[in-house]
Amino acid sequence: MKSLLEQLLFTAVRQHLGTLVQHLPDAQTVVVERTRDRTHGDFASHLALRLSKGTGKTPHEVAQAIVSALPPSPWVARVEVGGNGFINFFLAPAALAREVRRVHELGDAYGRSSMGAGERVVVGALSEPRDVVEARYAAYSDSLARVLGAAGYEVQREALSSIPSRPAIEGLFSRGNDEVQTPTLHALRNEVGEDACRFFFLMRSHQQSLDFDLKLATSRTTENPLYSVQYAHARVASAMKEVKARSIPFDLAAGLDRLDLLDRATERALIATLLRFPEEVESAAANCAPHAIVYYLRELANTFHTYYTAEKWLVGEAHLRNARLALVLAAGRVIRNGLALIGVSSPESM
């Protein structure tokens, strides 16, 4: 969706604003970003601020000219100009529905891109870490290789006997409020499990000190970020088991045709979060930051649990039931794809 909006802007400027703007941008410099405040739209661009320089026009005037020249799109409900000259895009419900369909159509491939196509990268691989520091590096490098591969790069893993430069800090280990001695890798794995090791290793950038709460990592509540993400996936699986056990009719194709029924705020919030996944993968790859996938999965799980609590999925009205189940299945797919990028399992029961 981001690239589609950038293309609309590029077309408007190149085809209609040549007499107003002296230095027309190329496609790479036309950028839209996701807004932090949805009252300002779903996406926004500061293109007019840059193009207004030397025109004798204010950014607001240039933005108005760009908006007037934008080609129509079924994915855009409206476009507004902010007081500072920002161009704010409000997506149409059809755009959100389109993304849910893409999740189902692409399956395991949803979130993958060709951003790095034709480029080769080498990532160090440490197959047998000996301590917590090496295990954290191994989790980082393996996840980075997976993320880069998902973004289209040709990844070559180079076997390492030790990490390139051993950090001076191992980080803080605790049980709740009580600091504890750094455990051996064997003891840590036995206490919290491999999934928790990887997830908590990746909850911060590899350049930051590790902060590992053993009590939190073993708790079976949504306060535990790993449990929250895996539990969201398990809730999807549980719902589908209930559908089968109770012989509740479910037609995925019919649900995908009636995604327009998903107009609750919790539904729009969940769809908007799902829509971000491909962008998050590309950003994580560009910044060599697999921990960004962990941040995203935590946010997605929180949004999902909010939706689960607020709405019933197995309602009597068939069209709405099909649409809601299509949405939760899409959420389960994105969670599964995201967890796979960091090498963490997606359990169907908790």
DADA-V946709 format. One record per residue. PHI is phi in degrees with one decimal (NA if undefined). Layout:
PHI  PHI
//
This chain:
NA  -58.3  -66.8  -63.4  -66.6  -63.4  -67.4  -60.6  -63.9  -59.5  -62.0  -61.1  -71.2  -68.7  -90.6  -127.2  -116.7  -60.1  -80.1  -93.1  -106.1  -73.3  -112.7  -70.7  -78.2  -92.5  -60.5  -70.7  -97.7  -93.7  -126.2  -117.7  -127.3  -69.5  -79.4  -84.9  -114.3  -70.9  -68.6  -99.1  99.6  -88.4  -135.8  -145.6  -135.7  -100.7  -54.2  -64.1  -63.5  -74.6  -73.3  -73.9  -63.3  82.1  -96.3  78.4  -109.1  -77.2  -55.6  -65.2  -66.7  -65.5  -61.4  -62.2  -66.0  -65.0  -61.3  -63.9  -94.3  -63.2  -66.4  -66.5  -144.8  -68.8  -90.5  -115.2  -76.8  -162.9  -130.0  -123.7  -104.7  -77.2  -60.9  -95.0  89.4  -70.3  -102.4  -107.6  -101.6  -109.1  -73.2  -79.0  -52.0  -62.2  -69.0  -67.9  -63.4  -57.3  -70.7  -61.9  -61.8  -63.3  -58.8  -69.7  -67.5  -88.3  58.2  -59.4  -84.4  -66.1  102.0  -80.0  -147.6  -107.6  -52.4  -101.0  -55.8  86.8  -108.6  -109.7  -129.6  -109.9  -122.6  -65.2  -123.2  -115.1  -80.7  -129.1  -63.9  -102.5  -147.1  -63.4  -62.8  -68.0  -66.0  -66.1  -64.6  -62.4  -64.5  -63.8  -67.8  -65.6  -65.8  -61.6  -61.2  -65.5  -65.6  -62.3  -62.9  -65.6  -87.0  97.5  -74.9  -85.3  -103.0  -111.9  -90.4  -105.1  -63.7  -120.3  -90.2  -155.3  -71.8  -54.0  -144.7  -68.6  -63.1  -75.7  -110.5  -98.6  102.7  -108.1  -113.9  -149.1  -123.2  67.4  -90.7  -102.4  -71.8  -127.9  -68.4  -58.8  -77.1  -70.2  -62.2  -62.0  -65.6  -64.1  -63.0  -65.7  -79.2  -110.4  93.0  -65.8  -59.3  -65.8  -55.8  -63.7  -63.3  -71.9  -61.6  -97.9  -74.3  -131.5  -56.2  -64.9  -88.9  -103.7  -64.5  -75.0  -130.1  -119.2  -96.0  -64.6  -65.0  -64.3  -66.6  -106.1  -78.0  -104.4  -136.9  -73.4  -68.1  -78.4  -60.7  -66.8  -59.0  -60.1  -70.1  -66.6  -66.4  -60.5  -64.8  -65.0  -64.4  -63.6  -60.9  -63.2  -63.1  -70.8  -64.4  -66.5  -57.5  -70.1  -64.8  -95.3  53.2  -79.9  -61.5  -143.6  -123.7  -62.0  -60.2  -65.5  -65.5  -68.7  -80.3  -121.8  -67.4  -63.4  -74.7  -86.3  -113.2  -72.5  -60.2  -67.0  -71.5  -64.1  -66.1  -66.4  -62.7  -61.8  -70.7  -58.7  -58.5  -78.0  -55.5  -58.6  -64.8  -65.0  -64.9  -62.7  -65.5  -62.7  -68.7  -62.3  -102.6  49.2  -131.4  -62.2  -63.0  -64.0  -67.2  -63.6  -56.6  -63.7  -62.6  -64.3  -65.6  -61.4  -62.1  -62.0  -64.3  -64.9  -63.2  -62.2  -64.7  -59.2  -73.1  -83.8  -125.8  -92.7  -90.6  -91.0  -83.8  -72.3  -72.0  -62.1  -61.5  -68.8  -60.9  -61.3  -65.6  -67.8  -67.7  -61.6  -68.1  -68.3  -64.7  -64.1  -62.7  -60.2  -63.1  -66.6  -60.4  -62.1  -64.2  -66.7  -64.3  -63.0  -65.9  -108.4  72.8  -115.8  -76.0  -121.3  -67.6  -97.9  -148.8  -128.0
//
